[in-house]
Amino acid sequence: MKKLLFALLSVAAISTVLTACTQKTESVPAASSGSTPATTDKTILKVAASPVPHAEILQVAKPLLEKEGIDLQIIQMTDYVRPNIALNEKNVDANFSQHKPYLEDFVQKHKMQLTPIANIHVEPMGIYSKKVKALSETPDDGLVTIPNDATNGGRALLLLQKAGLIKLKADAGISATVRDIVDNPKHLKITPMDAPQLPRTLNDATLSVINTNFAMEAKLVPTKDALFIESKDSPYANILVVRTGDENRDAIQKLKQAMTSPEVKKFIEEKYQGAIIPAF
């Protein structure tokens, strides 16, 4: 009798566990579609973004997408690498953190199928300093820190050249490295570093060439604090990126429309006062 009772209790326990598991599975969204459970008609759209200004701009698009039945979830990441990895591995549906030359270099090196679908804004790169108040005061043998990724490093060197501090080989282009410097009259010690760390070097370096998003995170105001800044015709527009093949998904198209809307354009112009410029 005890054996029979034990068997019945075991069956009941297993049944309860299976029921609980079944209920839990039904409440989990499908990973590949980005859709919410069948109990709601909301569509979840996950976008990886740098905190400033990318996530701030996405927040403006969020209520616009809400009206379209889309729950925009913004996943903040503080570097340039993880947003592309997360997108490639289908952990997010899109990303917004980089310019096109960086994306092209990244996908070529890592064999990823990622596609830009819209230019959103331009972040003019600037030269900053806590040691000098003008580039003309730059001393001989000064330390200059620049981004260490291929495209932003080349971009920084081109900016230093435009500022009259160095001269590069004629054919160096956006992939320039320190080896392409052919004239360095002040014998500047140009040191590549991880881009997010550049603002921290200002206490030691004479100059630092910093991407606007990292400058703003460090409470620098590009239009006021930069000693020299890229012109408004910079080709480095920051882009909205998706997996190749997802460009025509309905939710992705609605995201693109929201991110290139008059509301987003107005926000960029009023919030950043020329430090960031709409690219649409």
N, C-alpha and C positions, 0 to 999 in steps of 0.2 A: 504494500500500500504506500509506504514511504517512497519507494522507487518510482511508483506511478505519479505521486504528487510532485516529486522532484522533476520528473520529465515534463509534466504539464507546466510547471512554473518556468522551466528553461525555455519551452516553446513560446510561452507568453512574453518572456523577456526578450527573446530574439525578435519576435514580432514587433514589440515596442521599438526596439532599436532600428529595425528596417523601416518602420513607419516614420520615425524621426528623421532618418537619413533621407528618405524620399521627400519629406517636406522641406528639408534644408536645400536639397538639390534644386527643387523647383523655385526657390527664392534667389538663386544665384544667376546673374546675368550671363548671357552667352559671351565668351571672351572674344570671339572673332568678329561678331557683328556690331558690338558696342551698344546693343539694345538692352533695355531694362526687361525685367521679368514680364511674363504674359499678363500679370495682374494690372499693368499700367501701359499706357500708350506713349509714354515718354521715351525719347531716344537719348542715351548717354553718349556724349562725345568728349573724349579725353584728349587734352592738348598739353604737351610738355612745353614749358616756357621759362626763359630767364626771368627772375623777379622784377627787374627794372630795365627797360620800360615795358617789356613784352607782356608780362602778366597783368600789368596795369591797363594796357590797351585791350587785352582780352576781356577784362572785367567790364569794359564798355559794351563789348559785343554780347556779353552774357544775357542781359534782359531782352535784347533783340532776338536772340535765338530761343529764349524762353517762350516768346510769342509764337514761334514756329514749332513748338513741341519738343525742343531739344534742351537737354540739361547739360550745359557746358561745364566740364570739370577741369580746372586748371591745375596742372601738376608742376610745381616750381622746381627747377633744377639750376644749380649755380655754375655749371660749366658748359662747354660747347659739345662735349663728346656724348654724354648720357642721353640727351634728347634724340639723337640719331639712332643710338643703340635701342632705346625704348621703342621708337617707331618701327625700326626694322624687326624687332622681336614681337611686335603687335601688342605691346603693353599700353600704347596710346594710339590714337587715331591720326594725330597730326603733331607737328611741332612748330615752334615759333621762337627762334633764338639766334639765327645766323644769317649771313649774307650769301649770295649765290656763289661767289668764288670759293668760299670756305666749303659749302656743300659739294660743289663739283670735285674739289680736291679730296674731300672725305670719302665720298661714295666710290671714287676711283681706287683709292687705297684699300678700302674695306669691302669692295665688291657688293655694294648695296644697291637696291632698286628703289630710290627715293626721288620724288619729283616736286619741284616748286610749282605752286598754283597761283601765287599772287605776290606782287611787291607791296609791302605795307609801309615801311618808313626807312629813312636814311639816318644813321647815327654818325655824324662827322667825327672822325678820330682826332684827338688833340694831343699836344705836347704840354706837359704840366711840370711844375717845379715848386719846391719849397725853399730852394737854395738861391735862385736868381729871380729877378722880377722882369727880365727881358732876355731874349735869346742872345742879344749882343753881349750880355754879361757872362755867357757860358765860358768857364775857364778851360785852359788846356788840360788834357788828361781827365776830363770829367767823365763820370759814370753815367751811361744812358741805358735805361732798361726798356725793352720792347717785347711784344708778344712772341712766344716761341713756336706757334703753329705756322705752317707754311704761308698761308695767304695773308694773315694779319701781320706776320713778321715782315713780309715783303711790302705790304701796305704801309707799315710804320717807317721802313727805310725810304720809301718813296716820299713820305711826308717830311722826313728829315732832310732829304735832298731838296724838296720844294722850299723848305725853310732856309736853305743855303748852308747847312751844317756839314753835309757830305756830298759826294758825287758818286753815282753808280755807273756801271757799264751801260752803254747805250741800249742794249737789248735785255737788260735785267728783268723788267716787267714786274708783275705782281708776285712772282715767285722768287724775287731777289732775296739773297742771304748776305750775311756780313762779308762773305768771300767775294761778293760782287762790288764791294766798295773800292773805287779806284783813286779817290782823293778824300782825305780826312785831315784837313789842315789843323784842327785843334787836337788831333790824336785822341779822339773820344773813345772810351772803352764801352763799346756797344754790347750789351749782355741780354740775350733772349731769356725770358722767364714765362711761367704759366700766366696767361692773361688775367685771371681773377686775382692774382697776387700783386699785380703791378701797383695799385694804389698804396700798398704797404711799403713799397720801396722808396716812396717819396721822402722819407726821413733820412735816407742814406744816399740815394742817387741824385745827381745834378739835375737830370731830366728823366722823365718817363713818358713814353708814348702809350696812351691808354684808350681803349675802346670806350665809347660814351656810356654804355650800360654799366660797366664796372666803375667808371668815374662817378656816375650818378649814385650808385650804391654806396660809394665812399663820401657822399654828400658834397662832391665837387659840382660846380655849375659850369658846364663847358663854355658857354658864351661869355662868362666872366672870368673863370679861373684858368682857362687854357692860354698859354703864351702864343700858340699857333694852332690853327684848326683847319681841317679840310674845308674846301669850298662846297657850296650847296649842290654843285653838279657831280658830286661823288657817285661813282658807279656801284657802290657797295650797298645796295638796297637790302634791307632785312626782309626775309621771305617767309611765307606760310608754306609748309612742306608736308606732303603725304606720301604714303607708299604708292609706287607706280602701279596703276590699275585702279586706284581708288578715287581718281580725280573726279569722276562723274557720279559718285555716290551722292544721293540726295542730301544727306546731312552735311557732307563735305562742301557741296555747292552752296548750301545755306550759310555755312561758316565763312566761306569766301565772300559771299555777299555782305554779311554782317561786318567783316573785317575791312571791307572797302566802302563802307557806308558813309554818308555825310556826318553821322553822329561820331564815328571814329575819327574822321578827318578833323572835325572841329575840336575834339578832345586833344588830339596831338598838337594842334596849333596853339590852343589856349593853355594847355598844361605845361608844355616844354619850351614855349617862347623862342623857337628857333634852334634850340639845342638838339631837337629831333624834328625831322621834316617829313611830312606825308609823301609817299612815293606813288600815289595813285590819284 
